[in-house]
Amino acid sequence: MDFLESVLAMLFSADGLYSGNSDLTVFAFAIASSFFGMLVVILDFLMVKTLNKNSLLKLSYIGIKGFFVFIMWGVGSGIGGCLGAAIGIFEINRIAAVAIGVAWPLVLPRLLTTANSELSTEKVELE
């Protein structure tokens, strides 16, 4: 199974697990997180435009900045997913990717704090 098929299987299969090359697991999780993050923003955009209500995510979709909201939310959730998977905080599955895609603005500061605290407590042996 090649990389793209493995990522698509994680996104849309019944089990929601990544079964591809283990060296690319973190990258696959970042892609899945980014995909679900963009879906969340698209859903919010559709709700704002069809119901004429305020954004649930507190985002603005006016002009060209609205396009960048889609891109940046996806990039942010991908980075959050990549950091969380690399640190080992998340289990690599679809549920975690959806959670990061939705809540990355809340999760990313905690990830950075956890990574910083792990680095500061790491002992380095001096020769």
N, C-alpha and C positions, 0 to 999 in steps of 0.2 A: 504494500500500500504506500503510495507516495505521499508527500507532505500535504498537498492540497486536499487529497481525499481524506486524510486523517483529520485535518482541521474541520472539513465539512461534516465528517462523521461526529466529531465532538459537538458541533453546533446543532445538528439536526437528527442524529440517530436516537434510538430509544434509550440507550445506556448513557449517552452524554460524556463519554470518556475519550481521552486522546490515546490512540493506539499506534502512533507512528514512531519515527526515530526518536529515541530517548534524548539525544543530544539537542533536539529542537523543541523539547517540551515547553520550556519557558516562552520561547518565541510563539509557539502555537497558542498558548494561553493568553499572551498579549494580544494576538490577533482576535481571538474569540471575545476577550473583554472589550476591545475596541468596537467590534461588530455590534455587540449588545448595547454598548454605550450610545452608538449612533442610532440604533433602533429606538432607544428611550427618548432621544432628542426629537426624532421624527414623530413619534407619538405625541410628545408634548407640543410640537409645532402644529400638528393636525388638530389637537384639542384647542389651541389658541385661535387658530384661523377659522375653525368651523363653529365653535361655541362663543367666540368673541369674549373670552374670559382671560384673566391673567395667567401667565405661565406658572405651572406647578413647580418648575425648577428655577423660577425667578430669572428667566432668560429673556432677552429681547431679540425679536426676529425682524427688525426693521432694516431695509436696505441691504447693502453688501455685507454688513456686519452679521446679518443673519446667516449667511452662507458660512462665514468663519466659525460661527457657533457650532455648527454641525461638525466641522473638521476638528476644531480644538477639543470638543467634548470627546470625540473618538480617540484623538491622540492622548488626551489626559487619562482616559480609562485604560488605554493600552499601556501607557507608562506605569500606571498604578498596578495593573495586573502583572506586568513584567517584574517590577520591584517586589511585589508580594510573593510571586512564585519563586523568584531567585532567592529570597530570604527564607523561604520555606513556610510562610504563614498560611498560604492557601493550598488546599488540595486541588489538584488539576482536574477539574470537571466543569460541566456546564453551569451548575448552580453557582459555583464560585465566580465564574465569568460573568454571569448575569448580575450578581451582587456587586461586583466591581464596576460593571458598566453603569449601574444605577447610582451607586453611592461613592464613586471615587473621590468627589470633593471632600467627603468626610473621612474616607479611609486613608488617602494619601498622606496627610499630615501625621497620622498615627504610624504609618509605615516608616516614614522618615525618622520619627522619634525612636521607634524600635530599632531601626538599623543603626542609628547614631549611638544608642545605648549599648548595643551589641559590640560595636566597634570600640567604644570607650572602655568596656570591661575585658576586651581581648588582651590576653597576656602575651607579651613578646619576650622570648628568651634572649638574653644578651650573652654573648660568648666571651 
